[in-house]
Amino acid sequence: MTTPTALPTGLTVRPAAPDDAAAVCALLNEVDLLEIGRADTSLAEVQADLKRPEVDPERDSWLVFEGERLVAYGLVWDDSGGERIDMDHYTLPGRSQAALHLFDLMEARAVERAAGNGAARAVVHLHLNTAPTMDLDALRGRGWRTVRRYHVMDRGIDPVRDPLPAAPDGVTVRACRAEPDRRRVHALLQEAMTDHFDFQPRTYEQWLDDIDGEKTDWSLVWIAHVDGLGDTAVLRSHNDRASMAWIGNLAVLRRARGRGLAGHLLLHAFGHYAALGRDRIGLGVDTENSSGALGLYERHGMTLDYAVDTWELVRPVP
C-alpha cells in the first residue's frame, strides 16, 4: 500500500459519527451552491447514508477539518458483495492536498472491501457534477475515467396546469401504505431495473435501509395495476427536498411497456405534488437508458437542470 498524501499543517482527519450529520449536510450544501447554485442536500439523506448497514463508520467514513471547520467528507460503501464499491467524496475548493489525502484513504479502503468479498479487483464508482469543485485533471491522473452521464431534470408544476390525470382504461393506481404493497414495490423495482446500468440486486430489508424506509412517506409511492397483467409499474417519490419534489424511481415491467404507464404515473406525480403546493419536481435519468426514459421525460416538459458523471476506478486486489 502506498503512503497516503500528507495532510497540510492545520488539517486533521477522523471518522464521521451520527452527530456529525448536520455538519456534513452543511458542507454538501456549500458544495451544491458552488456547483448548481442552490443548497439541495437534505439532512435526512446524510443521516440515511451514515447509518447504512454496509458502512462501518470507523473504517468507511472520513471528515477533514481545517481548525474547527469541516472542509472535506468521504464515504465508502459496498452494495454488491463483489468487486463493485461506491464512494462519495466532497472537498471545498483550494484544498487539493486534503482531497488527494482523502482519495488515498478511500481508494485503499475500497480495495480492502473488494478483497474481503473475494474479488480479484475493485471497481469503484463516484458521482460528480460535470462542473465540480473537484480537480478533474488530478482525478484522471489517479486512473479515474467517466463511464456514464446522468441528467437531473426538472419541471414547474401547478394545480391548474397539472390536475390529477384520469387513468387509462383497465389501469388503476394505488398508494403503498400497507406492508404487502411495499414488498410489491421492491419486487417490481428488482425485476424492472435488472438491465439498468449499475443495478445491484437488493433484498427487501437492504432496500428499506437504502431508502430509509422508517422515514419514508409511503403515500408518495404508487403502483399501477393493469387488468389481465397485474401490478406492472411503480413510481417512488419523496417530498423532503427544499428546492423540489423528487422522483426516486419510475419503472415498468418489460411485458407492460408501450402502454403509457410510465407517462401516466409521471402525470400522476405532477398532479399530486401540485395539489400539495409544490411548484417544481425533478428526477435523475441515465442518458443511455435503453427504455427511452430521457425522451419520455422531455415529452412531458422536463428539461435539464444539471448533469452528473459516473467516474470509475479499477484497482487490482493485491
Sequence and secondary structure as in RCSB ss.txt:
>XXXX:A:sequence
MTTPTALPTGLTVRPAAPDDAAAVCALLNEVDLLEIGRADTSLAEVQADLKRPEVDPERDSWLVFEGERLVAYGL
VWDDSGGERIDMDHYTLPGRSQAALHLFDLMEARAVERAAGNGAARAVVHLHLNTAPTMDLDALRGRGWRTVRRY
HVMDRGIDPVRDPLPAAPDGVTVRACRAEPDRRRVHALLQEAMTDHFDFQPRTYEQWLDDIDGEKTDWSLVWIAH
VDGLGDTAVLRSHNDRASMAWIGNLAVLRRARGRGLAGHLLLHAFGHYAALGRDRIGLGVDTENSSGALGLYERH
GMTLDYAVDTWELVRPVP
>XXXX:A:secstr
        TTEEEE   GGGHHHHHHHHHHHHHHHHSS    HHHHHHHHT TT  HHHHEEEEEETTEEEEEEE
EE SSSSSEEEEEEEE TT HHHHHHHHHHHHHHHHHHHHHTT SEEEEEEEEESS SS HHHHHHTT EEEEEE
EEEEEE  TTT       TTEEEEE  SHHHHHHHHHHHHHHTTTSTT     HHHHHHHTTGGG  GGGEEEEE
ETTTEEEEEEEEE   SS EEEEEEEE GGGTTSSHHHHHHHHHHHHHHHTT  EEEEEEETT TT HHHHHHHT
T EEEEEEEEEEEEEE  
